[in-house]
């Protein structure tokens, strides 16, 4: 960093420390934390809401306000992820895997503290890394083309092997299924409608938010309703001790924080990769590299929380790089920020590294200070957050479900979002009960569209020569090694390839086999429909679908006809121990102690409540439904006293009305009563 850059950084720091600008930065931070805590809402709506208020502000103040919100949304995300297993945003889904088990063990304070501290360190490190490398990254970013972006996506898909735990074939099956549902909608190459089921809602594809909330939020809430207990019986540590322990964990694992922050910043700087996979990439990296992680990740290991959250916050600094250098937004939030550039007469490109360098570094300081301030505010209130984990389920579920419905509706603001939420909620709960890993499905869904789009662009632009580009070769090699590693391990654990291919026995059927049969039927139907499309529209779906069918068929045959690994005499004690150490890379169900009949009965009641909520919403609207739902659920499930029920119903309704109806002005879907309900803003649903 030369003298001119140091001078610009110094001027920017002095400018941003002005009391008025600090006040605006703090206002953005508070809004970001609140939006991060609300599941599925995210900072995009808040950033768009604040944009008109920046017209009369100078550039330093405007970007302090906007980046204060954008930088700290991820700091608030882990709160619902850890306490309820409900991702605050798509970028905190991996935090659920270890954060919720820690809360269930009474370590909510420790997990929250580790999340805040790693978020702060990751955000600050990401900002500083961006400041130091921005001049160097510009030529690198110019070199990256569609082949390299395709290879990055392939490297991300290779994490499926890690995130599948001890069931790599199941992981690859659901990853391929995720890629296929990512292709739902209008094919950009030929205009073919793919798997739209005659619904206009699916023409533009499935939105990410209802899919994420359905797969990860509803199953955890369903298990909570089935077990009918608090998330944790009691806190293992007192609040102060837990907070200190979590902060100490971050500094004890400082090298992990730095590595995952670098992953977050680096992948955040790659346009088109998306923030939704960065936490999974960091989580998979930590599980591969940390000592003993294969045995403890997914069961309440604080390092899983640290890895996910440090990468999640560092991505904002990385996403600012292509926005500043080329005017290419690195994320959806940065696309709105690009609008602020135009409002204030700033042109992304060389000018931002030249005459406007002080404004560039003011953005860096804004991100760094926002992360420090956001972590401080979270620590201030974490004592109260941690106590939520010990509350009765009837006090938690109604409020969280109400917010989840609004978060899912933000996907595309149509009824289809709510049906998608319900479908993927039922799918996610079934996968969890049957021990099918859910993380690979999310990874495939996020990366599926990216892979297809960049593959067509690469072939059209470079022919087959794109496969010989150096970066592509290296990334594909890393992806291949990552995918093959679990298969080679399984071959060794079975005593060699020969024994693996011949070690079959009498068939043994288990309940989880039914889900494999369901996947075969579903994938088969999708492949049959795809076979009738134009060649350009069907080549990728048919390839991925055929692979998925092969994976799930082999997995089913292994499950039915092969004896458990380690059961035969040819498998040594060392291999048996290694098999036992390999884990199911997903949350274990907390209802296994209950009879199957009770699980199915209570699960049916839970999803019945969801259907009743949607029926009432369709009749009278969401806002009037909320108090009715809270009262009905709390009174019928546990006969909660009216002195608790009424304040909670009124408080939640007022909160939703003020925040979402008045401030964010969400256009609620059309209802049967229409204009007869005065609180609803009726628009035709899509």
For each residue, the residues with C-beta under 8 A, 3 or more apart:
1: 5 6 9 131 132
2: 5 6
3: 6 7
4: 7 8 357
5: 1 2 8 9 135 357 361
6: 1 2 3 9 10
7: 3 4 10 11
8: 4 5 11 12 357 358 360 361
9: 1 5 6 12 13 131 361 364 365
10: 6 7 13 14
11: 7 8 14 15 358 361
12: 8 9 15 16 60 358 359 360 361 362 364 365
13: 9 10 16 17 361 365
14: 10 11 17 18
15: 11 12 18 21 60 358 362
16: 12 13 21 22 25 60 64 362 365 366 369
17: 13 14 21 22
18: 14 15 21 22 60
19: 22 23
20: 23 24 61
21: 15 16 17 18 24 25 60 61 64
22: 16 17 18 19 25 26 64 369
23: 19 20 26 27
24: 20 21 27 28 57 61 64 65 68
25: 16 21 22 28 29 64 65 67 68 366 369 370 373
26: 22 23 29 30 68 373
27: 23 24 30 31 65 68
28: 24 25 31 32 50 64 65 66 67 68 69 70 72 370
29: 25 26 32 33 68 69 71 72 370 373 374 377
30: 26 27 33 34 377
31: 27 28 34 35 46 50 68 69
32: 28 29 35 36 43 46 68 69 70 71 72 73 75 76 370 374
33: 29 30 36 37 72 73 75 76 374 377 378
34: 30 31 37 38 76
35: 31 32 38 41 42 43 45 46 69 73 76
36: 32 33 42 43 72 73 74 75 76 77 79 88 89
37: 33 34 76 77 79 80 88
38: 34 35 41 80 88 403 406 407
39: 80 86 87 88 213 217 400 403 404 407
40: 87 88 89 209 210 212 213 217 403 404 406 407 408 410
41: 35 38 45 46 403 406 407 410
42: 35 36 45 73 88 89 90 209 410
43: 32 35 36 46 47 69 70 73 89 333
44: 47 48 332 333 336
45: 35 41 42 48 49 410 664
46: 31 32 35 41 43 49 50 69 73
47: 43 44 50 51 66 69 70 333 336 337
48: 44 45 51 336
49: 45 46 52 663 664
50: 28 31 46 47 53 54 65 66 69
51: 47 48 54 66 336 339 340 343
52: 49 55
53: 50 56 57 65
54: 50 51 57 61 62 65 66 340 343 344
55: 52 343
56: 53
57: 24 53 54 61 62 65
58: 61 62 344
59: 62 63 344 346 359 362
60: 12 15 16 18 21 63 64 359 362
61: 20 21 24 54 57 58 64 65
62: 54 57 58 59 65 66 340 343 344
63: 59 60 66 67 337 340 359 362 363 366
64: 16 21 22 24 25 28 60 61 67 68 362 366
65: 24 25 27 28 50 53 54 57 61 62 68 69
66: 28 47 50 51 54 62 63 69 70 336 337 340
67: 25 28 63 64 70 71 316 337 363 366 367 370
68: 24 25 26 27 28 29 31 32 64 65 71 72 366 370 373
69: 28 29 31 32 35 43 46 47 50 65 66 72 73
70: 28 32 43 47 66 67 73 316 333 334 337
71: 29 32 67 68 74 75 123 313 316 366 367 370 371 374
72: 28 29 32 33 36 68 69 75 76 370 371 373 374
73: 32 33 35 36 42 43 46 69 70 76 77 89
74: 36 71 77 89 91 92 119 123 309 312 313 315 316
75: 32 33 36 71 72 78 116 119 120 123 313 371 374 375 378
76: 32 33 34 35 36 37 72 73 79 88 374 378
77: 36 37 73 74 80 81 87 88 89 91 92 95 312
78: 75 81 82 88 92 95 99 111 112 115 116 119 305 309
79: 36 37 76 82 83 88 112 115 378 385
80: 37 38 39 77 83 84 86 87 88 400
81: 77 78 84 85 86 87 88 92 93 95 96 99 100
82: 78 79 95 96 99 100 102 103 108 111 112 115 305
83: 79 80 100 103 108 231 385 388 389
84: 80 81 100 217 220 221 224 231 396 400
85: 81 96 100 216 217 219 220 221 587
86: 39 80 81 96 213 216 217 220 221 400 404
87: 39 40 77 80 81 90 91 92 93 95 96 212 213 216 217
88: 36 37 38 39 40 42 76 77 78 79 80 81 92
89: 36 40 42 43 73 74 77 92
90: 42 87 93 208 209 212 275 276 446
91: 74 77 87 275 276 278 279 312 315
92: 74 77 78 81 87 88 89 95 96 279 308 309 312
93: 81 87 90 96 212 216 276 279 280 439 442
94: 97 279 280 282 283 304 307 308 439
95: 77 78 81 82 87 92 98 99 115 279 304 305 308 309 312
96: 81 82 85 86 87 92 93 99 100 216 220 587
97: 94 100 101 283 297 298 304 439 585 586 587
98: 95 101 102 111 297 298 299 300 301 302 303 304 305 308
99: 78 81 82 95 96 102 103 111 115 304 305
100: 81 82 83 84 85 96 97 103 104 220 231 587
101: 97 98 104 105 298 299 300 587
102: 82 98 99 105 107 108 110 111 300 302 305
103: 82 83 99 100 106 107 108 111 231 232 389
104: 100 101 231 232 300 389 590
105: 101 102 232 236 300
106: 103 232 233 234 235 236 237 389
107: 102 103 110 111 235 236 237 242 300
108: 82 83 102 103 111 112 231 232 235 242 385 386 388 389
109: 112 113 235 237 239 241 242 243 245 246 382 383 386
110: 102 107 113 114 236 237 242 243 245 246 249 302
111: 78 82 98 99 102 103 107 108 114 115 246 302 305
112: 78 79 82 108 109 115 116 243 246 378 382 385 386
113: 109 110 116 117 242 243 244 245 246 247 249 379 382
114: 110 111 117 118 246 247 249 250 302 305 306 309
115: 78 79 82 95 99 111 112 118 119 246 305 306 309
116: 75 78 112 113 119 120 246 375 378 379 382
117: 113 114 120 121 246 247 250 251 375
118: 114 115 121 122 250 257 260 305 306 307 309 310 313
119: 74 75 78 115 116 122 123 309 310 312 313 371 374 375
120: 75 116 117 123 124 313 371 372 374 375
121: 117 118 124 125 250 257 261 310
122: 118 119 125 126 257 260 261 264 309 310 311 312 313 314 371
123: 71 74 75 119 120 126 127 313 314 316 317 367 368 370 371 374
124: 120 121 127 128 368 371 372
125: 121 122 128 129 257 258 261 262 265 310 314
126: 122 123 129 130 261 264 265 268 313 314 315 316 317 318 367
127: 123 124 130 131 316 317 364 365 367 368 371
128: 124 125 131 132 317 364 368
129: 125 126 132 133 261 262 265 314 317 318
130: 126 127 133 134 265 269 317 318 320 321 364 367
131: 1 9 127 128 134 361 364
132: 1 128 129
133: 129 130 136 137
134: 130 131 137 138 321 324 325 353 360
135: 5 138 353
136: 133 139 140
137: 133 134 140 141 269 321 325
138: 134 135 141 142 325 353
139: 136 142 143
140: 136 137 143 144
141: 137 138 144 269 321 322 325 326
142: 138 139 326
143: 139 140 148 471
144: 140 141 148 149 270 471
145: 148 149 458 461
146: 149 150 454 457 458 461 466
147: 150 151 454 458 462 466 467 469 471 472
148: 143 144 145 151 152 469 471 472 475
149: 144 145 146 152 153 270 271 272 273 450 454
150: 146 147 153 154 450 451 454 455 458 466 472
151: 147 148 154 155 471 472 475 476 479
152: 148 149 155 156 267 270 273 475
153: 149 150 156 157 273 447 450 451 454
154: 150 151 157 158 451 475 476 479
155: 151 152 158 159 475 478 479 482
156: 152 153 159 273 277 280 281 443 447
157: 153 154 160 175 443 444 447 451 479 483
158: 154 155 161 478 479 480 481 482 483
159: 155 156 162 163 280 281 284 443 482
160: 157 163 164 171 172 175 440 443 444 483
161: 158 164 168 171 172 482 483 484 485 486
162: 159 284 287 288 482 486 585
163: 159 160 171 280 283 284 437 439 440 443 585
164: 160 161 167 168 170 171 172 175 437 440 486 585
165: 171 298 437 582 583 584 585 586
166: 579 582 583 584 585
167: 164 170 171 435 436 437 555 584
168: 161 164 171 172 486 487 490
169: 172 173 551 552 554 555 558
170: 164 167 173 174 436 437 551 552 555
171: 160 161 163 164 165 167 168 174 175 437 440 585
172: 160 161 164 168 169 175 176 440 547 548 551
173: 169 170 176 177 519 548 551 552 555
174: 170 171 177 178 431 436 437 438 440 441 444 519
175: 157 160 164 171 172 178 179 440 441 443 444
176: 172 173 179 180 444 523 544 545 547 548 551
177: 173 174 180 181 441 444 519 522 523 548
178: 174 175 181 182 440 441 442 443 444 445 446 448
179: 175 176 182 183 444 445 447 448 451 544
180: 176 177 183 184 195 448 523 526 541 544 545 548
181: 177 178 184 195 206 211 445 448
182: 178 179 205 206 444 445 446 447 448 449 452
183: 179 180 187 194 195 205 448 449 452 540 541
184: 180 181 194 195 196 202 205 206
185: 193 194 196 202 203 204 205 206
186: 191 192 193 194 203 204 205
187: 183 190 191 192 193 194 533 534 536 537
188: 453
189: 456 536 537
190: 187 533 534 536 537
191: 186 187
192: 186 187 533 534 537 538
193: 185 186 187 196 203
194: 183 184 185 186 187 530 533 537 541
195: 180 181 183 184 202 526 529 530
196: 184 185 193 199 202 203
197: 202
198:
199: 196 202 203 416
200: 203 686
201: 412 414 415 416 686
202: 184 185 195 196 197 199 205 206 416
203: 185 186 193 196 199 200
204: 185 186 412
205: 182 183 184 185 186 202 449
206: 181 182 184 185 202 210 211 420 445
207: 210 211 411 412 417 420
208: 90 211 212 276 411 445 446
209: 40 42 90 212 213 407 408 410 411 417
210: 40 206 207 213 214 408 411 417 418 420 421 424
211: 181 206 207 208 214 215 420 424 442 445
212: 40 87 90 93 208 209 215 216 217 276 442
213: 39 40 86 87 209 210 216 217 218 404 407 408 421 424 425
214: 210 211 217 218 408 420 421 422 423 424 425 427 428
215: 211 212 219 424 425 427 428 431 438 441 442
216: 85 86 87 93 96 212 213 219 220 428 438 442
217: 39 40 84 85 86 87 212 213 214 220 221 400 404 425
218: 213 214 221 222 404 421 422 424 425 426 428 429 610
219: 85 215 216 222 223 425 428 429 431 432
220: 84 85 86 96 100 216 217 223 224 587
221: 84 85 86 217 218 224 225 397 400 401 404 606
222: 218 219 225 226 425 429 603 606 607
223: 219 220 226 227 429 432 589 590 591
224: 84 220 221 227 229 231 393 396 397 590
225: 221 222 228 393 397 602 605 606 637
226: 222 223 591 594 598 599 602 603 606
227: 223 224 393 590 591 594
228: 225 393 602
229: 224 233 393
230: 233 389 390 391 392 393
231: 83 84 100 103 104 108 224 388 389 390 391 393 396
232: 103 104 105 106 108 235 389 390
233: 106 229 230 390
234: 106 390
235: 106 107 108 109 232 238 239 242 386 387 389 390
236: 105 106 107 110 242
237: 106 107 109 110 241 242 245
238: 235 241 242
239: 109 235 242 243 382 383 386 387
240: 243 244 383
241: 109 237 238 244 245
242: 107 108 109 110 113 235 236 237 238 239 245 246 386
243: 109 110 112 113 239 240 246 247 379 382 383
244: 113 240 241 247 248
245: 109 110 113 237 241 242 248 249
246: 109 110 111 112 113 114 115 116 117 242 243 249 250 302
247: 113 114 117 243 244 250 251
248: 244 245 251 252
249: 110 113 114 245 246 252 253 302 303 306
250: 114 117 118 121 246 247 253 254 257 306
251: 117 247 248 254
252: 248 249
253: 249 250 256 257 303 306
254: 250 251 257 258
255: 258 259
256: 253 259 260 286 290 303 306 307 310
257: 118 121 122 125 250 253 254 260 261 306 310
258: 125 254 255 261 262
259: 255 256 262 263 285 286 289
260: 118 122 256 257 263 264 282 285 286 306 307 308 310 311 314
261: 121 122 125 126 129 257 258 264 265 310 311 313 314
262: 125 129 258 259 265 266 314
263: 259 260 266 267 278 281 282 285 311 314
264: 122 126 260 261 267 268 278 282 310 311 312 313 314 315 318
265: 125 126 129 130 261 262 268 269 314 315 317 318
266: 262 263 269 270 318
267: 152 263 264 270 273 277 278 281 315 318
268: 126 264 265 273 275 278 314 315 316 317 318 319 330 331
269: 130 137 141 265 266 318 319 321 322 330
270: 144 149 152 266 267 273 318 322 330
271: 149 322 328 329 330
272: 149 450 454
273: 149 152 153 156 267 268 270 277 278 450
274: 277 278 331 446 450
275: 90 91 268 278 312 315 319 331
276: 90 91 93 208 212 442 446
277: 156 267 273 274 280 281 443 446 447
278: 91 263 264 267 268 273 274 275 281 282 311 312 315
279: 91 92 93 94 95 282 283 308 309 311 312
280: 93 94 156 159 163 277 283 284 439 442 443
281: 156 159 263 267 277 278 284 285 311
282: 94 260 263 264 278 279 285 286 307 308 310 311 312
283: 94 97 163 279 280 286 287 297 304 307 308
284: 159 162 163 280 281 287 288
285: 259 260 263 281 282 288 289 307
286: 256 259 260 282 283 289 290 293 297 303 304 306 307
287: 162 283 284 290 293 294 297 304 585
288: 162 284 285 293
289: 259 285 286 293
290: 256 286 287 293 297 303
291:
292: 295 296
293: 286 287 288 289 290 296 297 301 303 304
294: 287 297 581 582 583
295: 292 581 583
296: 292 293 299 300 301 303
297: 97 98 283 286 287 290 293 294 301 303 304 583 585
298: 97 98 101 165 301 304 583 584 585 586 587 588
299: 98 101 296 583 588
300: 98 101 102 104 105 107 296
301: 98 293 296 297 298 304 305
302: 98 102 110 111 114 246 249 305 306
303: 98 249 253 256 286 290 293 296 297 306 307
304: 94 95 97 98 99 283 286 287 293 297 298 301 307 308
305: 78 82 95 98 99 102 111 114 115 118 301 302 308 309
306: 114 115 118 249 250 253 256 257 260 286 302 303 309 310
307: 94 118 256 260 282 283 285 286 303 304 310 311
308: 92 94 95 98 260 279 282 283 304 305 311 312
309: 74 78 92 95 114 115 118 119 122 279 305 306 312 313
310: 118 119 121 122 125 256 257 260 261 264 282 306 307 313 314
311: 122 260 261 263 264 278 279 281 282 307 308 314 315
312: 74 77 91 92 95 119 122 264 275 278 279 282 308 309 315
313: 71 74 75 118 119 120 122 123 126 261 264 309 310 316 371
314: 122 123 125 126 129 260 261 262 263 264 265 268 310 311 317 318
315: 74 91 126 264 265 267 268 275 278 311 312 318 319 331
316: 67 70 71 74 123 126 127 268 313 319 320 331 333 367
317: 123 126 127 128 129 130 265 268 314 320 321 364 367
318: 126 129 130 264 265 266 267 268 269 270 314 315 321 330
319: 268 269 275 315 316 322 323 329 330 331 333 334
320: 130 316 317 323 324 330 334 337 363 364 367
321: 130 134 137 141 269 317 318 324 325 330
322: 141 269 270 271 319 325 326 328 329 330 334
323: 319 320 326 327 328 329 330 334 337 338 348
324: 134 320 321 348 352 353 360 363
325: 134 137 138 141 321 322 348 349 352 353
326: 141 142 322 323 348 349
327: 323 338 341 347 348 349
328: 271 322 323
329: 271 319 322 323 332 334 335 337 338
330: 268 269 270 271 318 319 320 321 322 323 334
331: 268 274 275 315 316 319 334 335
332: 44 329 335 336
333: 43 44 47 70 316 319 336 337
334: 70 319 320 322 323 329 330 331 337 338
335: 329 331 332 338 339
336: 44 47 48 51 66 332 333 339 340
337: 47 63 66 67 70 320 323 329 333 334 340 341
338: 323 327 329 334 335 341 342 348
339: 51 335 336 342 343
340: 51 54 62 63 66 336 337 343 344
341: 327 337 338 344 346 347 348
342: 338 339 345 346
343: 51 54 55 62 339 340
344: 54 58 59 62 340 341
345: 342
346: 59 341 342 351 352 356 359
347: 327 341 351 352
348: 323 324 325 326 327 338 341 351 352
349: 325 326 327 352
350: 353 354
351: 346 347 348 354 355 356
352: 324 325 346 347 348 349 356 357 359 360
353: 134 135 138 324 325 350 357 360
354: 350 351 357
355: 351
356: 346 351 352 359 360
357: 4 5 8 352 353 354 360 361
358: 8 11 12 15 361 362
359: 12 59 60 63 346 352 356 362 363
360: 8 12 134 324 352 353 356 357 363 364
361: 5 8 9 11 12 13 131 357 358 364 365
362: 12 15 16 59 60 63 64 358 359 365 366
363: 63 67 320 324 359 360 366 367
364: 9 12 127 128 130 131 317 320 360 361 367 368
365: 9 12 13 16 127 361 362 368 369
366: 16 25 63 64 67 68 71 362 363 369 370
367: 67 71 123 126 127 130 316 317 320 363 364 370 371
368: 123 124 127 128 364 365 371 372
369: 16 22 25 365 366 372 373
370: 25 28 29 32 67 68 71 72 123 366 367 373 374
371: 71 72 75 119 120 122 123 124 127 313 367 368 374 375
372: 120 124 368 369 375 376
373: 25 26 29 68 72 369 370 376 377
374: 29 32 33 71 72 75 76 119 120 123 370 371 377 378
375: 75 116 117 119 120 371 372 378 379
376: 372 373 379 380
377: 29 30 33 373 374 380 381
378: 33 75 76 79 112 116 374 375 381 382
379: 113 116 243 375 376 382
380: 376 377
381: 377 378 384 385
382: 109 112 113 116 239 243 378 379 385 386
383: 109 239 240 243 386 387
384: 381 387 388
385: 79 83 108 112 381 382 388
386: 108 109 112 235 239 242 382 383 389
387: 235 239 383 384 390 391
388: 83 108 231 384 385 391 396
389: 83 103 104 106 108 230 231 232 235 386
390: 230 231 232 233 234 235 387
391: 230 231 387 388 395 396
392: 230 395 396 638
393: 224 225 227 228 229 230 231 396 397
394: 397 398 633 634 637 638 640
395: 391 392 399 634 640 644 648
396: 84 224 231 388 391 392 393 399 400
397: 221 224 225 393 394 400 401 633
398: 394 401 402 629 630 633 634 648 652
399: 395 396 402 403 630 648 652
400: 39 80 84 86 217 221 396 397 403 404
401: 221 397 398 404 405 609 610 613 629
402: 398 399 405 406 626 629 630 652 656
403: 38 39 40 41 399 400 406 407 656
404: 39 40 86 213 217 218 221 400 401 407 408 421
405: 401 402 408 409 418 421 613 617 622
406: 38 40 41 402 403 409 410 622 656 660 666
407: 38 39 40 41 209 213 403 404 410
408: 40 209 210 213 214 404 405 411 417 418 420 421
409: 405 406 413 417 418 622 666 669
410: 40 41 42 45 209 406 407 413 417 666
411: 207 208 209 210 408 417 420
412: 201 204 207 416 417 686
413: 409 410 417 666 667 669 686
414: 201 417 669 685 686
415: 201 418 419 618 669 685
416: 199 201 202 412 419 420 686
417: 207 209 210 408 409 410 411 412 413 414 420 421
418: 210 405 408 409 415 421 422 614 617
419: 415 416 422 423
420: 206 207 210 211 214 408 411 416 417 423 424
421: 210 213 214 218 404 405 408 417 418 424 425
422: 214 218 418 419 425 426 607 610 611 614
423: 214 419 420 426 427
424: 210 211 213 214 215 218 420 421 427 428
425: 213 214 215 217 218 219 222 421 422 428 429 607 610
426: 218 422 423 429 430 607
427: 214 215 423 424 430 431
428: 214 215 216 218 219 424 425 431 432 438
429: 218 219 222 223 425 426 432 433 603
430: 426 427 433 434 436 515
431: 174 215 219 427 428 434 436 437 438 441 515 586
432: 219 223 428 429 435 436 438 586 587 589
433: 429 430 589 591 599
434: 430 431 511 512 514 515
435: 167 432 512 584 586
436: 167 170 174 430 431 432 512 515 586
437: 163 164 165 167 170 171 174 431 440 441 584 585 586
438: 174 215 216 428 431 432 441 442 586
439: 93 94 97 163 280 442 443 585 586
440: 160 163 164 171 172 174 175 178 437 443 444
441: 174 175 177 178 215 431 437 438 444 445
442: 93 178 211 212 215 216 276 280 438 439 445 446
443: 156 157 159 160 163 175 178 277 280 439 440 446 447
444: 157 160 174 175 176 177 178 179 182 440 441 447 448
445: 178 179 181 182 206 208 211 441 442 448
446: 90 178 182 208 274 276 277 442 443 450
447: 153 156 157 179 182 277 443 444 450 451
448: 178 179 180 181 182 183 444 445 451 452 544
449: 182 183 205 452 453
450: 149 150 153 272 273 274 446 447 453 454
451: 150 153 154 157 179 447 448 454 455 540
452: 182 183 448 449 455 456 540
453: 188 449 450 456 457
454: 146 147 149 150 153 272 450 451 457 458
455: 150 451 452 458 459 540
456: 189 452 453 459 460 536
457: 146 453 454 460 461
458: 145 146 147 150 454 455 461 462 466
459: 455 456 462 463 464 466
460: 456 457
461: 145 146 457 458 466
462: 147 458 459 465 466
463: 459 466
464: 459 467
465: 462 468 469
466: 146 147 150 458 459 461 462 463 469 472
467: 147 464 472 473 476
468: 465 472 473
469: 147 148 465 466 472 473
470: 473 474
471: 143 144 147 148 151 474 475
472: 147 148 150 151 466 467 468 469 475 476
473: 467 468 469 470 476 477
474: 470 471 477 478
475: 148 151 152 154 155 471 472 478 479
476: 151 154 467 472 473 479 480
477: 473 474 480 481
478: 155 158 474 475 481 482
479: 151 154 155 157 158 475 476 482 483
480: 158 476 477 483 484
481: 158 477 478 484 485
482: 155 158 159 161 162 478 479 485
483: 157 158 160 161 479 480 486 487
484: 161 480 481 487 488
485: 161 481 482 488 489
486: 161 162 164 168 483 489 490
487: 168 483 484 490 491
488: 484 485 491 492
489: 485 486 492 493 578
490: 168 486 487 493 494 500
491: 487 488 494 496 497 500
492: 488 489 495 496 575
493: 489 490 565 571 575 578 579
494: 490 491 499 500 503 565 571
495: 492 499 500 503 568 570 571 575
496: 491 492 499 500
497: 491 500 501
498: 501 502
499: 494 495 496 502 503 568 570
500: 490 491 494 495 496 497 503
501: 497 498
502: 498 499
503: 494 495 499 500 562 563 568
504: 561 562
505: 508 561 562 563
506: 561
507: 560 561
508: 505 559 560 561
509: 513 560
510: 513 559
511: 434 514
512: 434 435 436 515 516 559
513: 509 510 516 517 556 559 560
514: 434 511 517 518
515: 430 431 434 436 512 518 519
516: 512 513 519 520 552 555 556 559
517: 513 514 520 521 556
518: 514 515 521 522
519: 173 174 177 515 516 522 523 548 552
520: 516 517 523 524 549 552 553 556
521: 517 518 524 525
522: 177 518 519 525 526
523: 176 177 180 519 520 526 527 545 548 549 552
524: 520 521 527 528 549
525: 521 522 528 529
526: 180 195 522 523 529 530 541 545
527: 523 524 530 531 541 542 545 546 549
528: 524 525 531
529: 195 525 526 532
530: 194 195 526 527 533 537 538 541 542 545
531: 527 528 538 542
532: 529 538
533: 187 190 192 194 530 537 538 541
534: 187 190 192 537 538
535: 538 539
536: 187 189 190 456 539
537: 187 189 190 192 194 530 533 534 541
538: 192 530 531 532 533 534 535 541 542
539: 535 536 542 543
540: 183 451 452 455 543 544
541: 180 183 194 526 527 530 533 537 538 544 545
542: 527 530 531 538 539 545 546
543: 539 540 546 547
544: 176 179 180 448 540 541 547 548
545: 176 180 523 526 527 530 541 542 548 549
546: 527 542 543 549 550
547: 172 176 543 544 550 551
548: 172 173 176 177 180 519 523 544 545 551 552
549: 520 523 524 527 545 546 552 553
550: 546 547 553 554
551: 169 170 172 173 176 547 548 554 555
552: 169 170 173 516 519 520 523 548 549 555 556
553: 520 549 550 556 557
554: 169 550 551 557 558
555: 167 169 170 173 516 551 552 558 559
556: 513 516 517 520 552 553 559 560
557: 553 554 560 561 562
558: 169 554 555 561 562
559: 508 510 512 513 516 555 556 562
560: 507 508 509 513 556 557
561: 504 505 506 507 508 557 558
562: 503 504 505 557 558 559
563: 503 505 567 568
564: 567
565: 493 494 571 575 576 579
566: 571 575 576 579 580
567: 563 564 571
568: 495 499 503 563 571
569:
570: 495 499
571: 493 494 495 565 566 567 568 575 576
572: 575 576
573: 576 577
574: 577 578
575: 492 493 495 565 566 571 572 578 579
576: 565 566 571 572 573 579 580
577: 573 574 580 581
578: 489 493 574 575 581 582
579: 166 493 565 566 575 576 582
580: 566 576 577
581: 294 295 577 578
582: 165 166 294 578 579
583: 165 166 294 295 297 298 299
584: 165 166 167 298 435 437 588
585: 97 162 163 164 165 166 171 287 297 298 437 439
586: 97 165 298 431 432 435 436 437 438 439
587: 85 96 97 100 101 220 298 432
588: 298 299 584 592
589: 223 432 433 592
590: 104 223 224 227
591: 223 226 227 433 594 599
592: 588 589
593:
594: 226 227 591 598 599
595: 598 599
596: 599 600
597: 600 601
598: 226 594 595 601 602
599: 226 433 591 594 595 596 602 603
600: 596 597 603 604
601: 597 598 604 605
602: 225 226 228 598 599 605 606
603: 222 226 429 599 600 606 607
604: 600 601 607 608
605: 225 601 602 608 609
606: 221 222 225 226 602 603 609 610
607: 222 422 425 426 603 604 610 611
608: 604 605 611 612
609: 401 605 606 612 613 629 633
610: 218 401 422 425 606 607 613 614
611: 422 607 608 614 615
612: 608 609 615 616 629
613: 401 405 609 610 616 617 625 629
614: 418 422 610 611 617 618
615: 611 612 618 619
616: 612 613 619 620 624 625 628 629
617: 405 418 613 614 620 621 622 625 669 671
618: 415 614 615 669 671 672
619: 615 616 671 672 673
620: 616 617 624 625 671 672 673 677
621: 617 624 625 668 671 673 677 679 680
622: 405 406 409 617 625 626 656 668
623: 626 653 656 657 661 668 679 680
624: 616 620 621 627 628 677 679
625: 613 616 617 620 621 622 628 629
626: 402 622 623 629 630 649 652 653 656
627: 624 630 631 649 650 652 653
628: 616 624 625 631 632
629: 398 401 402 609 612 613 616 625 626 632 633
630: 398 399 402 626 627 633 634 645 648 649 652
631: 627 628 634 635 645 646 649
632: 628 629 635 636
633: 394 397 398 609 629 630 636 637
634: 394 395 398 630 631 637 638 640 644 645 648
635: 631 632 639 640 645
636: 632 633 639
637: 225 394 633 634 640
638: 392 394 634
639: 635 636
640: 394 395 634 635 637 644 645
641: 644 645
642: 645 646
643: 646 647
644: 395 634 640 641 647 648
645: 630 631 634 635 640 641 642 648 649
646: 631 642 643 649 650
647: 643 644 650 651
648: 395 398 399 630 634 644 645 651 652
649: 626 627 630 631 645 646 652 653
650: 627 646 647 653 654
651: 647 648 654 655
652: 398 399 402 626 627 630 648 649 655 656
653: 623 626 627 649 650 656 657
654: 650 651 657 658
655: 651 652 658 659
656: 402 403 406 622 623 626 652 653 659 660 661
657: 623 653 654 660 661 662 679
658: 654 655 661 662 663
659: 655 656 662 663 664
660: 406 656 657 663 664 666
661: 623 656 657 658 664 665 666 668 679 681
662: 657 658 659 665
663: 49 658 659 660
664: 45 49 659 660 661
665: 661 662 681
666: 406 409 410 413 660 661
667: 413 681 683
668: 621 622 623 661 671 680 681 682 683
669: 409 413 414 415 617 618 683 685
670: 674 682 683 684 685
671: 617 618 619 620 621 668 674 677 680 682
672: 618 619 620
673: 619 620 621 676 677
674: 670 671 677 680 682
675: 678 680 682
676: 673
677: 620 621 624 671 673 674 680
678: 675
679: 621 623 624 657 661
680: 621 623 668 671 674 675 677
681: 661 665 667 668
682: 668 670 671 674 675
683: 667 668 669 670
684: 670
685: 414 415 669 670
686: 200 201 412 413 414 416
